[in-house]
Amino acid sequence: MKIQKNVLLKEYTTFKIGGPAKYFCAVENKEDLIRAVSFAKKEKIPLFILGGGSNLLVSDEGFKGLVIKIENCKLKIVNSRVIAGAGVSLAKLVSITSNAGLSGMEWASGIPGATVGGAIRGNAGAFGAEMKDITKTVIVLEIQNPKSKIQNNNFKIKIRNFNNKDCRFSYRSSIFKENPDLIIFSCELEMKRGDKVKEKVKEILSYRKEKHPAEPSAGSIFKNLENIRARDLIEKAGLKGRTIGGAQISEHHANFIVNLGGAKSKDVLDLIDLAKKEVKNKFGIEIEEEIKYLDTK
Ligand SMILES: Cc1cc2nc3c(=O)[nH]c(=O)nc-3n(C[C@H](O)[C@H](O)[C@H](O)COP(=O)(O)OP(=O)(O)OC[C@H]3O[C@@H](n4cnc5c(N)ncnc54)[C@H](O)[C@@H]3O)c2cc1C
């Protein structure tokens, strides 16, 4: 495992925005992950776990800690069970499972970049399906700090198995989102034999191609509300096409902010603020971000 210095994070996000990480490494196995965490603790710097960077806005100032990119990409199918490393891309998972006639991941076809770990953490989903429906077990490295939140050498790493219930999945959330000391390493998914899985995958792919903007983005910026889609609120607030610097509330889909070229994180943050304020003023409704903002610290 090599720890690199000053790695530009925009190259690791689908938004193509973000400054350098002071330290950066890619890990493929548990031993390297433990080494990387130990490095951050020893240096007394914060750490950030990176998947595919498809739900992420990184500060223009970068991150003054260690970014650990999860690249555990092992994947195995046993009957209808799938054992997948957290670094497996959703694209690969969709392709391999649909070829095997397994249903449960069709919704994810056409999502660029995303990994299994990021998807479990955010209970990603679409078209009425989500990770919660198929997640059986998650293998996690837990960083146990005697005094939580304080960076020190006096920490332990425990490997734990979480079953579906332990994951406390809810709409775009899970226990892993609440607790950044839980690092998803791999998982076991229980899928079902399905009819016409490949056809469904194709259908969803062409839907996304038609409905989603082609420019770099991080997917939906805001969570939907129970009965209202955030995109409708933003559109009705008259914000479609609103541009700040290089960022724009997409003309194609109002819950996407796109990078028109050279967008800064500040441009995106300003558009997020604007959308929240306008929606609150017009409809009295507070919308909440789905994407993760990585601040410089
Ligand atoms: C065009 C487009 C369409 C999209 N469509 C959808 C959609 O239909 N439905 C949907 O739900 N999402 C969608 N997304 C958003 C995104 O793809 C998902 O949220 C995805 O699951 C994020 O995974 P990631 O690996 O890219 O995570 P990242 O963006 O790398 O990280 C997101 C968060 O997860 C954490 N994380 C990542 N890996 C791990 C790990 N192994 N352990 C612990 N924490 C981890 C990170 O620290 C960060 O806080 C879309 C994005 C794009 C760009």
PDBQT file of the ligand as one rigid body, heavy atoms in Angstrom, charges set to zero:
ROOT
HETATM    1  C1  LIG A 301     -25.773  10.276 -12.554  1.00  0.00    +0.000 C 
HETATM    2  C2  LIG A 301     -25.980   9.737 -11.168  1.00  0.00    +0.000 A 
HETATM    3  C3  LIG A 301     -27.147   9.047 -10.876  1.00  0.00    +0.000 A 
HETATM    4  C4  LIG A 301     -27.381   8.575  -9.581  1.00  0.00    +0.000 A 
HETATM    5  N1  LIG A 301     -28.545   7.889  -9.325  1.00  0.00    +0.000 NA
HETATM    6  C5  LIG A 301     -28.775   7.433  -8.070  1.00  0.00    +0.000 A 
HETATM    7  C6  LIG A 301     -29.976   6.685  -7.775  1.00  0.00    +0.000 A 
HETATM    8  O1  LIG A 301     -30.800   6.411  -8.648  1.00  0.00    +0.000 OA
HETATM    9  N2  LIG A 301     -30.176   6.293  -6.493  1.00  0.00    +0.000 N 
HETATM   10  C7  LIG A 301     -29.291   6.562  -5.492  1.00  0.00    +0.000 A 
HETATM   11  O2  LIG A 301     -29.527   6.179  -4.346  1.00  0.00    +0.000 OA
HETATM   12  N3  LIG A 301     -28.147   7.248  -5.735  1.00  0.00    +0.000 NA
HETATM   13  C8  LIG A 301     -27.872   7.681  -6.994  1.00  0.00    +0.000 A 
HETATM   14  N4  LIG A 301     -26.711   8.385  -7.246  1.00  0.00    +0.000 N 
HETATM   15  C9  LIG A 301     -25.808   8.744  -6.130  1.00  0.00    +0.000 C 
HETATM   16  C10 LIG A 301     -24.693   7.720  -5.848  1.00  0.00    +0.000 C 
HETATM   17  O3  LIG A 301     -24.333   7.027  -6.988  1.00  0.00    +0.000 OA
HETATM   18  C11 LIG A 301     -25.040   6.731  -4.761  1.00  0.00    +0.000 C 
HETATM   19  O4  LIG A 301     -25.408   7.398  -3.586  1.00  0.00    +0.000 OA
HETATM   20  C12 LIG A 301     -23.870   5.770  -4.469  1.00  0.00    +0.000 C 
HETATM   21  O5  LIG A 301     -24.349   4.728  -3.696  1.00  0.00    +0.000 OA
HETATM   22  C13 LIG A 301     -22.673   6.410  -3.784  1.00  0.00    +0.000 C 
HETATM   23  O6  LIG A 301     -21.624   5.442  -3.782  1.00  0.00    +0.000 OA
HETATM   24  P1  LIG A 301     -20.101   5.863  -3.915  1.00  0.00    +0.000 P 
HETATM   25  O7  LIG A 301     -19.295   4.628  -3.852  1.00  0.00    +0.000 OA
HETATM   26  O8  LIG A 301     -19.910   6.713  -5.132  1.00  0.00    +0.000 OA
HETATM   27  O9  LIG A 301     -19.911   6.724  -2.605  1.00  0.00    +0.000 OA
HETATM   28  P2  LIG A 301     -19.008   8.023  -2.415  1.00  0.00    +0.000 P 
HETATM   29  O10 LIG A 301     -19.616   9.143  -3.192  1.00  0.00    +0.000 OA
HETATM   30  O11 LIG A 301     -17.594   7.716  -2.661  1.00  0.00    +0.000 OA
HETATM   31  O12 LIG A 301     -19.218   8.305  -0.866  1.00  0.00    +0.000 OA
HETATM   32  C14 LIG A 301     -20.465   8.711  -0.359  1.00  0.00    +0.000 C 
HETATM   33  C15 LIG A 301     -20.410   8.555   1.171  1.00  0.00    +0.000 C 
HETATM   34  O13 LIG A 301     -20.306   7.165   1.478  1.00  0.00    +0.000 OA
HETATM   35  C16 LIG A 301     -19.157   6.931   2.295  1.00  0.00    +0.000 C 
HETATM   36  N5  LIG A 301     -18.588   5.631   1.910  1.00  0.00    +0.000 N 
HETATM   37  C17 LIG A 301     -18.205   5.216   0.669  1.00  0.00    +0.000 A 
HETATM   38  N6  LIG A 301     -17.726   3.965   0.723  1.00  0.00    +0.000 NA
HETATM   39  C18 LIG A 301     -17.790   3.582   2.016  1.00  0.00    +0.000 A 
HETATM   40  C19 LIG A 301     -17.422   2.403   2.724  1.00  0.00    +0.000 A 
HETATM   41  N7  LIG A 301     -16.872   1.337   2.111  1.00  0.00    +0.000 N 
HETATM   42  N8  LIG A 301     -17.617   2.369   4.063  1.00  0.00    +0.000 NA
HETATM   43  C20 LIG A 301     -18.164   3.418   4.708  1.00  0.00    +0.000 A 
HETATM   44  N9  LIG A 301     -18.522   4.563   4.106  1.00  0.00    +0.000 NA
HETATM   45  C21 LIG A 301     -18.345   4.649   2.771  1.00  0.00    +0.000 A 
HETATM   46  C22 LIG A 301     -18.216   8.096   2.020  1.00  0.00    +0.000 C 
HETATM   47  O14 LIG A 301     -17.358   8.320   3.115  1.00  0.00    +0.000 OA
HETATM   48  C23 LIG A 301     -19.208   9.236   1.807  1.00  0.00    +0.000 C 
HETATM   49  O15 LIG A 301     -19.581   9.776   3.047  1.00  0.00    +0.000 OA
HETATM   50  C24 LIG A 301     -26.437   8.820  -8.548  1.00  0.00    +0.000 A 
HETATM   51  C25 LIG A 301     -25.239   9.497  -8.872  1.00  0.00    +0.000 A 
HETATM   52  C26 LIG A 301     -25.000   9.938 -10.165  1.00  0.00    +0.000 A 
HETATM   53  C27 LIG A 301     -23.723  10.655 -10.449  1.00  0.00    +0.000 C 
ENDROOT
TORSDOF 0
